[in-house]
Amino acid sequence: MSGIIQQVQKRMLISLAQVAKDLNLQEGDHVLIEERDGGIFIRPTRL
């Protein structure tokens, strides 16, 4: 399992609008992006 932490940028919120709304993501938040089980998983993280 591999993952990276990525800071959310405004253009990402536009591309992922429904996901961002469901996760209550705001510009500047950090998320963990994992490739696992043949899919990509995004979850909020606290630094």
Buried (B, 14 or more C-beta within 10 A) or exposed (E): EEBEEBEBEEEBBEEBEEEBEEBEBEEEBEBEBBEEEEEEEBEEEEE
